[in-house]
Amino acid sequence: MQNIIDYLEEILIILGFLTFITFGFMLSAKLGVLFISVSLFILAFLTIIYKKKVGEDNEGK
C-alpha cells in the first residue's frame, strides 16, 4: 500500500510541475523556459533528498 501512495505522490508532483511550466508558456516563451529550468532544478534537488532518505532507510535494515 505504501508503494501506491509513493507513486501517487510522484505523479502529483510531476503534474504540478507540468502545470507550472504550462502556465509559464501561456504567459510568454521566455518565462516558460525559465519555469522549465526552475522545475528541473527543484526536481533534481528532490531526487537527491529522496536518494539520501532511501540510503538511510536501507542502512537501518
C-alpha positions as CSV (number, residue, x, y, z in Angstrom):
1,M,0.0,0.0,0.0
2,Q,2.9,2.4,0.8
3,N,4.2,1.9,-2.8
4,I,0.9,3.0,-4.3
5,I,1.0,6.2,-2.1
6,D,4.6,6.9,-3.1
7,Y,3.7,6.5,-6.8
8,L,0.7,8.8,-6.4
9,E,2.8,11.4,-4.7
10,E,5.4,11.3,-7.5
11,I,2.6,11.7,-10.1
12,L,1.1,14.6,-8.3
13,I,4.5,16.3,-8.1
14,I,5.1,15.8,-11.8
15,L,1.6,17.1,-12.7
16,G,2.2,20.2,-10.5
17,F,5.5,20.9,-12.3
18,L,3.8,20.4,-15.7
19,T,1.1,22.8,-14.8
20,F,3.7,25.3,-13.6
21,I,5.6,25.0,-16.9
22,T,2.4,25.3,-19.0
23,F,1.3,28.4,-17.1
24,G,4.7,29.9,-17.9
25,F,4.4,29.2,-21.6
26,M,0.9,30.7,-21.6
27,L,2.4,34.0,-20.4
28,S,5.5,34.0,-22.7
29,A,8.1,31.7,-24.2
30,K,11.0,33.2,-22.1
31,L,9.0,32.7,-18.9
32,G,8.2,29.2,-19.9
33,V,11.8,28.3,-20.4
34,L,12.6,29.9,-17.1
35,F,9.9,27.8,-15.4
36,I,11.3,24.7,-17.0
37,S,14.8,25.5,-15.6
38,V,13.4,26.1,-12.2
39,S,11.3,23.0,-12.3
40,L,14.3,20.8,-13.3
41,F,16.4,22.3,-10.6
42,I,13.8,21.6,-8.0
43,L,13.2,18.0,-9.3
44,A,17.0,17.4,-9.1
45,F,17.1,18.6,-5.6
46,L,14.1,16.5,-4.6
47,T,15.7,13.4,-6.2
48,I,18.9,14.0,-4.2
49,I,16.9,14.3,-1.0
50,Y,14.9,11.1,-1.8
51,K,18.1,9.1,-2.6
52,K,19.7,10.1,0.7
53,K,16.5,9.2,2.6
54,V,16.3,5.8,0.8
55,G,20.0,5.2,1.6
56,E,19.5,5.9,5.3
57,D,16.5,3.6,5.3
58,N,18.5,0.8,3.8
59,E,21.3,1.2,6.2
60,G,18.9,0.8,9.1
61,K,17.7,-2.6,7.9
